[in-house]
Amino acid sequence: MNSTLSRLREGLDEEQGSTTAEFAMVTLAAVAFAGLLISILSSGDVRGMLMGLISKALSL
């Protein structure tokens, strides 16, 4: 029983770093995606198109 419990604890300790690395990768991907969206939405053409869609939706 004790050997099984100690092996389980060792397995959890080994995966602790990978969880942190996965969290860092997801956070980095989210920041990159947000930056891409900001750059796309701040361009004049897209901004005008979005404002037109919003104005049209609110006027109905």
PDB file as gemmi writes it, atoms N, CA and C in Angstrom:
CRYST1    1.000    1.000    1.000  90.00  90.00  90.00 P 1                      
ATOM      1  N   MET A   1       0.828  -1.197   0.000  1.00  0.00           N  
ATOM      2  CA  MET A   1       0.000   0.000   0.000  1.00  0.00           C  
ATOM      3  C   MET A   1       0.867   1.254   0.000  1.00  0.00           C  
ATOM      4  N   ASN A   2       1.899   1.266   0.859  1.00  0.00           N  
ATOM      5  CA  ASN A   2       2.765   2.437   0.939  1.00  0.00           C  
ATOM      6  C   ASN A   2       3.554   2.637  -0.347  1.00  0.00           C  
ATOM      7  N   SER A   3       3.977   1.550  -0.993  1.00  0.00           N  
ATOM      8  CA  SER A   3       4.740   1.695  -2.234  1.00  0.00           C  
ATOM      9  C   SER A   3       3.865   2.269  -3.349  1.00  0.00           C  
ATOM     10  N   THR A   4       2.612   1.864  -3.381  1.00  0.00           N  
ATOM     11  CA  THR A   4       1.693   2.407  -4.381  1.00  0.00           C  
ATOM     12  C   THR A   4       1.460   3.893  -4.141  1.00  0.00           C  
ATOM     13  N   LEU A   5       1.296   4.270  -2.908  1.00  0.00           N  
ATOM     14  CA  LEU A   5       1.080   5.671  -2.560  1.00  0.00           C  
ATOM     15  C   LEU A   5       2.309   6.511  -2.872  1.00  0.00           C  
ATOM     16  N   SER A   6       3.490   5.981  -2.597  1.00  0.00           N  
ATOM     17  CA  SER A   6       4.706   6.739  -2.890  1.00  0.00           C  
ATOM     18  C   SER A   6       4.918   6.873  -4.397  1.00  0.00           C  
ATOM     19  N   ARG A   7       4.570   5.841  -5.184  1.00  0.00           N  
ATOM     20  CA  ARG A   7       4.677   5.946  -6.646  1.00  0.00           C  
ATOM     21  C   ARG A   7       3.684   6.965  -7.194  1.00  0.00           C  
ATOM     22  N   LEU A   8       2.512   7.016  -6.612  1.00  0.00           N  
ATOM     23  CA  LEU A   8       1.512   7.999  -7.027  1.00  0.00           C  
ATOM     24  C   LEU A   8       1.999   9.415  -6.746  1.00  0.00           C  
ATOM     25  N   ARG A   9       2.584   9.629  -5.580  1.00  0.00           N  
ATOM     26  CA  ARG A   9       3.130  10.952  -5.239  1.00  0.00           C  
ATOM     27  C   ARG A   9       4.262  11.338  -6.171  1.00  0.00           C  
ATOM     28  N   GLU A  10       5.128  10.379  -6.520  1.00  0.00           N  
ATOM     29  CA  GLU A  10       6.228  10.669  -7.445  1.00  0.00           C  
ATOM     30  C   GLU A  10       5.688  11.067  -8.809  1.00  0.00           C  
ATOM     31  N   GLY A  11       4.655  10.381  -9.266  1.00  0.00           N  
ATOM     32  CA  GLY A  11       4.045  10.716 -10.552  1.00  0.00           C  
ATOM     33  C   GLY A  11       3.451  12.110 -10.551  1.00  0.00           C  
ATOM     34  N   LEU A  12       2.825  12.484  -9.448  1.00  0.00           N  
ATOM     35  CA  LEU A  12       2.254  13.828  -9.354  1.00  0.00           C  
ATOM     36  C   LEU A  12       3.347  14.883  -9.331  1.00  0.00           C  
ATOM     37  N   ASP A  13       4.437  14.614  -8.639  1.00  0.00           N  
ATOM     38  CA  ASP A  13       5.538  15.571  -8.585  1.00  0.00           C  
ATOM     39  C   ASP A  13       6.172  15.759  -9.955  1.00  0.00           C  
ATOM     40  N   GLU A  14       6.272  14.691 -10.744  1.00  0.00           N  
ATOM     41  CA  GLU A  14       6.882  14.780 -12.069  1.00  0.00           C  
ATOM     42  C   GLU A  14       6.040  15.617 -13.016  1.00  0.00           C  
ATOM     43  N   GLU A  15       4.721  15.585 -12.873  1.00  0.00           N  
ATOM     44  CA  GLU A  15       3.839  16.314 -13.786  1.00  0.00           C  
ATOM     45  C   GLU A  15       3.616  17.756 -13.363  1.00  0.00           C  
ATOM     46  N   GLN A  16       4.092  18.147 -12.232  1.00  0.00           N  
ATOM     47  CA  GLN A  16       3.867  19.504 -11.739  1.00  0.00           C  
ATOM     48  C   GLN A  16       4.498  20.541 -12.670  1.00  0.00           C  
ATOM     49  N   GLY A  17       5.691  20.294 -13.147  1.00  0.00           N  
ATOM     50  CA  GLY A  17       6.351  21.228 -14.053  1.00  0.00           C  
ATOM     51  C   GLY A  17       5.692  21.297 -15.408  1.00  0.00           C  
ATOM     52  N   SER A  18       5.168  20.169 -15.894  1.00  0.00           N  
ATOM     53  CA  SER A  18       4.525  20.177 -17.203  1.00  0.00           C  
ATOM     54  C   SER A  18       3.230  20.971 -17.174  1.00  0.00           C  
ATOM     55  N   THR A  19       2.540  20.960 -16.054  1.00  0.00           N  
ATOM     56  CA  THR A  19       1.324  21.758 -15.933  1.00  0.00           C  
ATOM     57  C   THR A  19       1.654  23.241 -16.019  1.00  0.00           C  
ATOM     58  N   THR A  20       2.710  23.651 -15.387  1.00  0.00           N  
ATOM     59  CA  THR A  20       3.133  25.048 -15.446  1.00  0.00           C  
ATOM     60  C   THR A  20       3.547  25.430 -16.863  1.00  0.00           C  
ATOM     61  N   ALA A  21       4.251  24.538 -17.538  1.00  0.00           N  
ATOM     62  CA  ALA A  21       4.665  24.810 -18.916  1.00  0.00           C  
ATOM     63  C   ALA A  21       3.448  24.906 -19.839  1.00  0.00           C  
ATOM     64  N   GLU A  22       2.480  24.032 -19.652  1.00  0.00           N  
ATOM     65  CA  GLU A  22       1.264  24.091 -20.466  1.00  0.00           C  
ATOM     66  C   GLU A  22       0.515  25.390 -20.218  1.00  0.00           C  
ATOM     67  N   PHE A  23       0.434  25.810 -18.968  1.00  0.00           N  
ATOM     68  CA  PHE A  23      -0.232  27.068 -18.639  1.00  0.00           C  
ATOM     69  C   PHE A  23       0.487  28.241 -19.304  1.00  0.00           C  
ATOM     70  N   ALA A  24       1.805  28.214 -19.295  1.00  0.00           N  
ATOM     71  CA  ALA A  24       2.578  29.286 -19.921  1.00  0.00           C  
ATOM     72  C   ALA A  24       2.351  29.311 -21.429  1.00  0.00           C  
ATOM     73  N   MET A  25       2.285  28.149 -22.060  1.00  0.00           N  
ATOM     74  CA  MET A  25       2.057  28.093 -23.507  1.00  0.00           C  
ATOM     75  C   MET A  25       0.664  28.612 -23.864  1.00  0.00           C  
ATOM     76  N   VAL A  26      -0.344  28.241 -23.092  1.00  0.00           N  
ATOM     77  CA  VAL A  26      -1.703  28.711 -23.354  1.00  0.00           C  
ATOM     78  C   VAL A  26      -1.791  30.213 -23.148  1.00  0.00           C  
ATOM     79  N   THR A  27      -1.141  30.723 -22.110  1.00  0.00           N  
ATOM     80  CA  THR A  27      -1.138  32.160 -21.851  1.00  0.00           C  
ATOM     81  C   THR A  27      -0.444  32.907 -22.983  1.00  0.00           C  
ATOM     82  N   LEU A  28       0.674  32.396 -23.449  1.00  0.00           N  
ATOM     83  CA  LEU A  28       1.395  33.026 -24.556  1.00  0.00           C  
ATOM     84  C   LEU A  28       0.551  33.023 -25.832  1.00  0.00           C  
ATOM     85  N   ALA A  29      -0.136  31.916 -26.100  1.00  0.00           N  
ATOM     86  CA  ALA A  29      -0.993  31.844 -27.283  1.00  0.00           C  
ATOM     87  C   ALA A  29      -2.149  32.836 -27.180  1.00  0.00           C  
ATOM     88  N   ALA A  30      -2.722  32.975 -25.989  1.00  0.00           N  
ATOM     89  CA  ALA A  30      -3.826  33.923 -25.799  1.00  0.00           C  
ATOM     90  C   ALA A  30      -3.366  35.364 -26.002  1.00  0.00           C  
ATOM     91  N   VAL A  31      -2.184  35.680 -25.511  1.00  0.00           N  
ATOM     92  CA  VAL A  31      -1.641  37.035 -25.687  1.00  0.00           C  
ATOM     93  C   VAL A  31      -1.356  37.305 -27.167  1.00  0.00           C  
ATOM     94  N   ALA A  32      -0.811  36.317 -27.856  1.00  0.00           N  
ATOM     95  CA  ALA A  32      -0.534  36.484 -29.290  1.00  0.00           C  
ATOM     96  C   ALA A  32      -1.831  36.668 -30.069  1.00  0.00           C  
ATOM     97  N   PHE A  33      -2.843  35.902 -29.736  1.00  0.00           N  
ATOM     98  CA  PHE A  33      -4.132  36.032 -30.410  1.00  0.00           C  
ATOM     99  C   PHE A  33      -4.767  37.388 -30.131  1.00  0.00           C  
ATOM    100  N   ALA A  34      -4.672  37.862 -28.897  1.00  0.00           N  
ATOM    101  CA  ALA A  34      -5.204  39.182 -28.557  1.00  0.00           C  
ATOM    102  C   ALA A  34      -4.468  40.274 -29.328  1.00  0.00           C  
ATOM    103  N   GLY A  35      -3.156  40.151 -29.444  1.00  0.00           N  
ATOM    104  CA  GLY A  35      -2.389  41.128 -30.219  1.00  0.00           C  
ATOM    105  C   GLY A  35      -2.790  41.134 -31.681  1.00  0.00           C  
ATOM    106  N   LEU A  36      -3.021  39.948 -32.221  1.00  0.00           N  
ATOM    107  CA  LEU A  36      -3.461  39.851 -33.616  1.00  0.00           C  
ATOM    108  C   LEU A  36      -4.830  40.501 -33.800  1.00  0.00           C  
ATOM    109  N   LEU A  37      -5.742  40.240 -32.869  1.00  0.00           N  
ATOM    110  CA  LEU A  37      -7.064  40.856 -32.960  1.00  0.00           C  
ATOM    111  C   LEU A  37      -6.996  42.375 -32.852  1.00  0.00           C  
ATOM    112  N   ILE A  38      -6.155  42.863 -31.965  1.00  0.00           N  
ATOM    113  CA  ILE A  38      -6.008  44.320 -31.818  1.00  0.00           C  
ATOM    114  C   ILE A  38      -5.487  44.938 -33.099  1.00  0.00           C  
ATOM    115  N   SER A  39      -4.493  44.298 -33.697  1.00  0.00           N  
ATOM    116  CA  SER A  39      -3.930  44.860 -34.931  1.00  0.00           C  
ATOM    117  C   SER A  39      -4.929  44.810 -36.076  1.00  0.00           C  
ATOM    118  N   ILE A  40      -5.735  43.761 -36.140  1.00  0.00           N  
ATOM    119  CA  ILE A  40      -6.738  43.665 -37.213  1.00  0.00           C  
ATOM    120  C   ILE A  40      -7.862  44.668 -36.984  1.00  0.00           C  
ATOM    121  N   LEU A  41      -8.356  44.730 -35.753  1.00  0.00           N  
ATOM    122  CA  LEU A  41      -9.500  45.595 -35.480  1.00  0.00           C  
ATOM    123  C   LEU A  41      -9.152  47.074 -35.480  1.00  0.00           C  
ATOM    124  N   SER A  42      -7.891  47.410 -35.318  1.00  0.00           N  
ATOM    125  CA  SER A  42      -7.523  48.819 -35.320  1.00  0.00           C  
ATOM    126  C   SER A  42      -7.246  49.346 -36.727  1.00  0.00           C  
ATOM    127  N   SER A  43      -7.249  48.484 -37.734  1.00  0.00           N  
ATOM    128  CA  SER A  43      -7.057  48.966 -39.104  1.00  0.00           C  
ATOM    129  C   SER A  43      -8.312  49.714 -39.551  1.00  0.00           C  
ATOM    130  N   GLY A  44      -8.137  50.686 -40.392  1.00  0.00           N  
ATOM    131  CA  GLY A  44      -9.236  51.568 -40.796  1.00  0.00           C  
ATOM    132  C   GLY A  44     -10.370  50.857 -41.503  1.00  0.00           C  
ATOM    133  N   ASP A  45     -10.047  49.950 -42.421  1.00  0.00           N  
ATOM    134  CA  ASP A  45     -11.082  49.269 -43.195  1.00  0.00           C  
ATOM    135  C   ASP A  45     -11.974  48.401 -42.309  1.00  0.00           C  
ATOM    136  N   VAL A  46     -11.354  47.617 -41.457  1.00  0.00           N  
ATOM    137  CA  VAL A  46     -12.118  46.727 -40.585  1.00  0.00           C  
ATOM    138  C   VAL A  46     -12.918  47.533 -39.578  1.00  0.00           C  
ATOM    139  N   ARG A  47     -12.316  48.582 -39.066  1.00  0.00           N  
ATOM    140  CA  ARG A  47     -13.021  49.422 -38.090  1.00  0.00           C  
ATOM    141  C   ARG A  47     -14.268  50.052 -38.712  1.00  0.00           C  
ATOM    142  N   GLY A  48     -14.139  50.546 -39.941  1.00  0.00           N  
ATOM    143  CA  GLY A  48     -15.296  51.127 -40.635  1.00  0.00           C  
ATOM    144  C   GLY A  48     -16.377  50.094 -40.887  1.00  0.00           C  
ATOM    145  N   MET A  49     -15.964  48.882 -41.270  1.00  0.00           N  
ATOM    146  CA  MET A  49     -16.934  47.826 -41.521  1.00  0.00           C  
ATOM    147  C   MET A  49     -17.673  47.449 -40.229  1.00  0.00           C  
ATOM    148  N   LEU A  50     -16.938  47.334 -39.129  1.00  0.00           N  
ATOM    149  CA  LEU A  50     -17.567  46.995 -37.854  1.00  0.00           C  
ATOM    150  C   LEU A  50     -18.508  48.096 -37.383  1.00  0.00           C  
ATOM    151  N   MET A  51     -18.100  49.341 -37.541  1.00  0.00           N  
ATOM    152  CA  MET A  51     -18.972  50.448 -37.140  1.00  0.00           C  
ATOM    153  C   MET A  51     -20.247  50.460 -37.983  1.00  0.00           C  
ATOM    154  N   GLY A  52     -20.115  50.138 -39.268  1.00  0.00           N  
ATOM    155  CA  GLY A  52     -21.294  50.048 -40.130  1.00  0.00           C  
ATOM    156  C   GLY A  52     -22.235  48.946 -39.682  1.00  0.00           C  
ATOM    157  N   LEU A  53     -21.675  47.787 -39.320  1.00  0.00           N  
ATOM    158  CA  LEU A  53     -22.499  46.680 -38.834  1.00  0.00           C  
ATOM    159  C   LEU A  53     -23.203  47.035 -37.527  1.00  0.00           C  
ATOM    160  N   ILE A  54     -22.492  47.690 -36.637  1.00  0.00           N  
ATOM    161  CA  ILE A  54     -23.082  48.082 -35.348  1.00  0.00           C  
ATOM    162  C   ILE A  54     -24.168  49.101 -35.555  1.00  0.00           C  
ATOM    163  N   SER A  55     -23.921  50.095 -36.408  1.00  0.00           N  
ATOM    164  CA  SER A  55     -24.925  51.126 -36.680  1.00  0.00           C  
ATOM    165  C   SER A  55     -26.169  50.508 -37.305  1.00  0.00           C  
ATOM    166  N   LYS A  56     -25.975  49.586 -38.233  1.00  0.00           N  
ATOM    167  CA  LYS A  56     -27.092  48.929 -38.897  1.00  0.00           C  
ATOM    168  C   LYS A  56     -27.890  48.092 -37.898  1.00  0.00           C  
ATOM    169  N   ALA A  57     -27.199  47.391 -37.014  1.00  0.00           N  
ATOM    170  CA  ALA A  57     -27.872  46.544 -36.020  1.00  0.00           C  
ATOM    171  C   ALA A  57     -28.658  47.386 -35.025  1.00  0.00           C  
ATOM    172  N   LEU A  58     -28.122  48.528 -34.639  1.00  0.00           N  
ATOM    173  CA  LEU A  58     -28.804  49.369 -33.652  1.00  0.00           C  
ATOM    174  C   LEU A  58     -29.957  50.156 -34.247  1.00  0.00           C  
ATOM    175  N   SER A  59     -29.958  50.367 -35.558  1.00  0.00           N  
ATOM    176  CA  SER A  59     -31.013  51.145 -36.184  1.00  0.00           C  
ATOM    177  C   SER A  59     -32.262  50.311 -36.461  1.00  0.00           C  
ATOM    178  N   LEU A  60     -32.172  49.005 -36.328  1.00  0.00           N  
ATOM    179  CA  LEU A  60     -33.351  48.154 -36.594  1.00  0.00           C  
ATOM    180  C   LEU A  60     -34.323  48.155 -35.482  1.00  0.00           C  
TER     181      LEU A  60                                                      
END                                                                             
